[in-house]
Amino acid sequence: MSKGFINEFKEFAIKGNMIDLAVGVIIGAAFGKIIDSIVKDVIMPIVNFILGGSVDFANKFIVLSEPDGYAGPRTYEAMSKAGANLLAYGNFLTIFINFLLLALVIFCLVKAISKARATFEKEKEQAAEADPADVALLREIRDLLRQKPTV
């Protein structure tokens, strides 16, 4: 590795980007658990109610091949333990729904933060443009003096 690469990495780490990234990962992991709970405990019961039964995506699968003479229950857990070759699309579907919800919530948060930041910057610019009261008063006096005829 070149010294330039190492120096760039040090600069990257010192600027705080790594710390921000670490905090983001930790918060993201905790937030992921919240989204998982929303899907499992809120959304899925509503879907089950609408569809009039128990729709458990986690237990949806396609049997690609099952062990010879298998006579056990046809659940994902039992067939998986028995050595069946299963295409577990239900688990993927659950994770995909979690991802979509997480992406939507993060998008909304980023959008709200960007809007708040833009509002803050606009207020900051307006405050910088406004003259202090004493400067405005002095300009007003100057303008009045210019209007008076000189003797």
Short mmCIF file of the C-alpha atoms (twelve columns), coordinates in Angstrom:
data_MODEL
# 
_entry.id   MODEL 
# 
loop_
_atom_site.group_PDB 
_atom_site.id 
_atom_site.type_symbol 
_atom_site.label_atom_id 
_atom_site.label_alt_id 
_atom_site.label_comp_id 
_atom_site.label_asym_id 
_atom_site.label_seq_id 
_atom_site.Cartn_x 
_atom_site.Cartn_y 
_atom_site.Cartn_z 
_atom_site.pdbx_PDB_model_num 
ATOM 1   C CA . MET A 1   0.000   0.000   0.000  1 
ATOM 2   C CA . SER A 2   1.210   3.457   -0.780 1 
ATOM 3   C CA . LYS A 3   1.680   6.177   1.792  1 
ATOM 4   C CA . GLY A 4   -0.866  8.300   -0.051 1 
ATOM 5   C CA . PHE A 5   -3.529  5.637   0.427  1 
ATOM 6   C CA . ILE A 6   -2.719  5.315   4.139  1 
ATOM 7   C CA . ASN A 7   -2.767  9.097   4.577  1 
ATOM 8   C CA . GLU A 8   -6.119  9.319   2.801  1 
ATOM 9   C CA . PHE A 9   -7.500  6.624   5.095  1 
ATOM 10  C CA . LYS A 10  -6.214  8.466   8.189  1 
ATOM 11  C CA . GLU A 11  -7.820  11.673  6.951  1 
ATOM 12  C CA . PHE A 12  -11.081 9.817   6.309  1 
ATOM 13  C CA . ALA A 13  -11.032 8.283   9.803  1 
ATOM 14  C CA . ILE A 14  -10.089 11.513  11.550 1 
ATOM 15  C CA . LYS A 15  -12.788 13.567  9.840  1 
ATOM 16  C CA . GLY A 16  -15.370 11.574  11.757 1 
ATOM 17  C CA . ASN A 17  -16.877 9.741   8.812  1 
ATOM 18  C CA . MET A 18  -16.037 6.376   10.350 1 
ATOM 19  C CA . ILE A 19  -17.635 7.370   13.643 1 
ATOM 20  C CA . ASP A 20  -20.742 8.576   11.820 1 
ATOM 21  C CA . LEU A 21  -20.815 5.327   9.883  1 
ATOM 22  C CA . ALA A 22  -20.444 3.242   13.061 1 
ATOM 23  C CA . VAL A 23  -23.253 5.145   14.769 1 
ATOM 24  C CA . GLY A 24  -25.402 4.678   11.671 1 
ATOM 25  C CA . VAL A 25  -24.776 0.934   11.632 1 
ATOM 26  C CA . ILE A 26  -25.643 0.582   15.324 1 
ATOM 27  C CA . ILE A 27  -28.816 2.639   14.995 1 
ATOM 28  C CA . GLY A 28  -29.689 0.800   11.789 1 
ATOM 29  C CA . ALA A 29  -29.382 -2.564  13.526 1 
ATOM 30  C CA . ALA A 30  -31.667 -1.438  16.332 1 
ATOM 31  C CA . PHE A 31  -34.071 0.130   13.844 1 
ATOM 32  C CA . GLY A 32  -34.105 -3.099  11.830 1 
ATOM 33  C CA . LYS A 33  -35.449 -4.924  14.875 1 
ATOM 34  C CA . ILE A 34  -38.240 -2.368  15.157 1 
ATOM 35  C CA . ILE A 35  -39.153 -2.841  11.492 1 
ATOM 36  C CA . ASP A 36  -39.063 -6.625  11.932 1 
ATOM 37  C CA . SER A 37  -41.489 -6.296  14.841 1 
ATOM 38  C CA . ILE A 38  -43.767 -3.993  12.827 1 
ATOM 39  C CA . VAL A 39  -43.930 -6.548  10.022 1 
ATOM 40  C CA . LYS A 40  -44.418 -9.556  12.294 1 
ATOM 41  C CA . ASP A 41  -46.632 -8.009  14.980 1 
ATOM 42  C CA . VAL A 42  -48.605 -5.339  13.098 1 
ATOM 43  C CA . ILE A 43  -48.651 -5.835  9.332  1 
ATOM 44  C CA . MET A 44  -48.898 -9.629  9.170  1 
ATOM 45  C CA . PRO A 45  -51.899 -9.820  11.552 1 
ATOM 46  C CA . ILE A 46  -53.691 -7.268  9.344  1 
ATOM 47  C CA . VAL A 47  -52.818 -9.292  6.222  1 
ATOM 48  C CA . ASN A 48  -54.039 -12.454 7.971  1 
ATOM 49  C CA . PHE A 49  -57.299 -10.722 8.912  1 
ATOM 50  C CA . ILE A 50  -57.879 -9.434  5.367  1 
ATOM 51  C CA . LEU A 51  -57.109 -12.796 3.782  1 
ATOM 52  C CA . GLY A 52  -59.258 -14.599 6.340  1 
ATOM 53  C CA . GLY A 53  -56.651 -16.986 7.629  1 
ATOM 54  C CA . SER A 54  -53.143 -17.405 8.860  1 
ATOM 55  C CA . VAL A 55  -50.659 -16.355 6.216  1 
ATOM 56  C CA . ASP A 56  -47.212 -17.094 7.550  1 
ATOM 57  C CA . PHE A 57  -44.720 -16.106 4.892  1 
ATOM 58  C CA . ALA A 58  -41.856 -17.583 6.910  1 
ATOM 59  C CA . ASN A 59  -43.374 -21.057 6.485  1 
ATOM 60  C CA . LYS A 60  -43.884 -20.778 2.712  1 
ATOM 61  C CA . PHE A 61  -41.587 -23.001 0.693  1 
ATOM 62  C CA . ILE A 62  -41.364 -25.285 -2.310 1 
ATOM 63  C CA . VAL A 63  -40.058 -28.822 -1.888 1 
ATOM 64  C CA . LEU A 64  -37.389 -29.423 -4.515 1 
ATOM 65  C CA . SER A 65  -36.629 -32.912 -3.244 1 
ATOM 66  C CA . GLU A 66  -37.566 -34.741 -0.070 1 
ATOM 67  C CA . PRO A 67  -35.818 -37.632 1.645  1 
ATOM 68  C CA . ASP A 68  -36.905 -41.124 0.607  1 
ATOM 69  C CA . GLY A 69  -39.766 -42.399 2.733  1 
ATOM 70  C CA . TYR A 70  -40.360 -39.084 4.526  1 
ATOM 71  C CA . ALA A 71  -43.695 -39.246 6.337  1 
ATOM 72  C CA . GLY A 72  -43.327 -36.355 8.794  1 
ATOM 73  C CA . PRO A 73  -45.149 -33.045 8.856  1 
ATOM 74  C CA . ARG A 74  -44.841 -30.815 5.820  1 
ATOM 75  C CA . THR A 75  -43.533 -27.796 7.705  1 
ATOM 76  C CA . TYR A 76  -40.366 -25.960 6.812  1 
ATOM 77  C CA . GLU A 77  -38.671 -26.770 10.096 1 
ATOM 78  C CA . ALA A 78  -39.496 -30.498 10.059 1 
ATOM 79  C CA . MET A 79  -38.611 -31.014 6.402  1 
ATOM 80  C CA . SER A 80  -35.426 -28.996 6.722  1 
ATOM 81  C CA . LYS A 81  -34.315 -31.112 9.702  1 
ATOM 82  C CA . ALA A 82  -35.085 -34.259 7.714  1 
ATOM 83  C CA . GLY A 83  -32.705 -33.096 4.990  1 
ATOM 84  C CA . ALA A 84  -35.187 -32.045 2.326  1 
ATOM 85  C CA . ASN A 85  -34.016 -29.643 -0.359 1 
ATOM 86  C CA . LEU A 86  -36.323 -26.638 0.056  1 
ATOM 87  C CA . LEU A 87  -36.750 -23.340 -1.734 1 
ATOM 88  C CA . ALA A 88  -37.730 -21.089 1.180  1 
ATOM 89  C CA . TYR A 89  -39.246 -18.142 -0.668 1 
ATOM 90  C CA . GLY A 90  -41.379 -17.167 2.341  1 
ATOM 91  C CA . ASN A 91  -38.405 -16.209 4.469  1 
ATOM 92  C CA . PHE A 92  -37.045 -14.146 1.579  1 
ATOM 93  C CA . LEU A 93  -40.427 -12.472 1.155  1 
ATOM 94  C CA . THR A 94  -40.525 -11.540 4.850  1 
ATOM 95  C CA . ILE A 95  -37.000 -10.113 4.705  1 
ATOM 96  C CA . PHE A 96  -37.848 -8.241  1.489  1 
ATOM 97  C CA . ILE A 97  -40.936 -6.659  3.100  1 
ATOM 98  C CA . ASN A 98  -38.776 -5.657  6.073  1 
ATOM 99  C CA . PHE A 99  -36.258 -4.101  3.686  1 
ATOM 100 C CA . LEU A 100 -38.910 -2.135  1.799  1 
ATOM 101 C CA . LEU A 101 -40.387 -0.776  5.021  1 
ATOM 102 C CA . LEU A 102 -36.958 0.101   6.385  1 
ATOM 103 C CA . ALA A 103 -36.013 1.826   3.123  1 
ATOM 104 C CA . LEU A 104 -39.292 3.777   3.154  1 
ATOM 105 C CA . VAL A 105 -38.826 4.930   6.753  1 
ATOM 106 C CA . ILE A 106 -35.191 5.900   6.160  1 
ATOM 107 C CA . PHE A 107 -36.185 7.771   2.990  1 
ATOM 108 C CA . CYS A 108 -38.827 9.705   4.947  1 
ATOM 109 C CA . LEU A 109 -36.326 10.506  7.714  1 
ATOM 110 C CA . VAL A 110 -33.679 11.694  5.258  1 
ATOM 111 C CA . LYS A 111 -36.271 13.779  3.417  1 
ATOM 112 C CA . ALA A 112 -37.446 15.367  6.693  1 
ATOM 113 C CA . ILE A 113 -33.870 16.064  7.797  1 
ATOM 114 C CA . SER A 114 -33.026 17.587  4.408  1 
ATOM 115 C CA . LYS A 115 -36.103 19.808  4.562  1 
ATOM 116 C CA . ALA A 116 -35.265 20.905  8.118  1 
ATOM 117 C CA . ARG A 117 -31.665 21.590  7.106  1 
ATOM 118 C CA . ALA A 118 -32.799 23.641  4.087  1 
ATOM 119 C CA . THR A 119 -35.170 25.646  6.289  1 
ATOM 120 C CA . PHE A 120 -32.390 26.240  8.814  1 
ATOM 121 C CA . GLU A 121 -29.972 27.359  6.077  1 
ATOM 122 C CA . LYS A 122 -32.610 29.699  4.617  1 
ATOM 123 C CA . GLU A 123 -33.250 31.269  8.037  1 
ATOM 124 C CA . LYS A 124 -29.506 31.580  8.559  1 
ATOM 125 C CA . GLU A 125 -29.108 33.365  5.198  1 
ATOM 126 C CA . GLN A 126 -32.010 35.700  5.968  1 
ATOM 127 C CA . ALA A 127 -30.499 36.534  9.352  1 
ATOM 128 C CA . ALA A 128 -27.148 37.268  7.710  1 
ATOM 129 C CA . GLU A 129 -28.793 39.521  5.100  1 
ATOM 130 C CA . ALA A 130 -30.688 41.605  7.653  1 
ATOM 131 C CA . ASP A 131 -28.730 44.633  8.841  1 
ATOM 132 C CA . PRO A 132 -28.369 45.272  12.551 1 
ATOM 133 C CA . ALA A 133 -30.758 47.906  13.918 1 
ATOM 134 C CA . ASP A 134 -28.054 50.552  14.407 1 
ATOM 135 C CA . VAL A 135 -26.838 50.214  10.804 1 
ATOM 136 C CA . ALA A 136 -30.393 50.504  9.505  1 
ATOM 137 C CA . LEU A 137 -30.941 53.619  11.661 1 
ATOM 138 C CA . LEU A 138 -27.730 55.221  10.417 1 
ATOM 139 C CA . ARG A 139 -28.739 54.565  6.801  1 
ATOM 140 C CA . GLU A 140 -32.135 56.143  7.449  1 
ATOM 141 C CA . ILE A 141 -30.499 59.246  8.958  1 
ATOM 142 C CA . ARG A 142 -28.116 59.462  5.994  1 
ATOM 143 C CA . ASP A 143 -31.000 59.247  3.547  1 
ATOM 144 C CA . LEU A 144 -32.914 61.994  5.420  1 
ATOM 145 C CA . LEU A 145 -29.861 64.248  5.425  1 
ATOM 146 C CA . ARG A 146 -29.469 63.787  1.678  1 
ATOM 147 C CA . GLN A 147 -33.060 64.892  1.133  1 
ATOM 148 C CA . LYS A 148 -32.602 68.180  3.071  1 
ATOM 149 C CA . PRO A 149 -31.501 71.112  1.000  1 
ATOM 150 C CA . THR A 150 -28.113 72.433  1.989  1 
ATOM 151 C CA . VAL A 151 -27.727 76.094  2.940  1 
# 
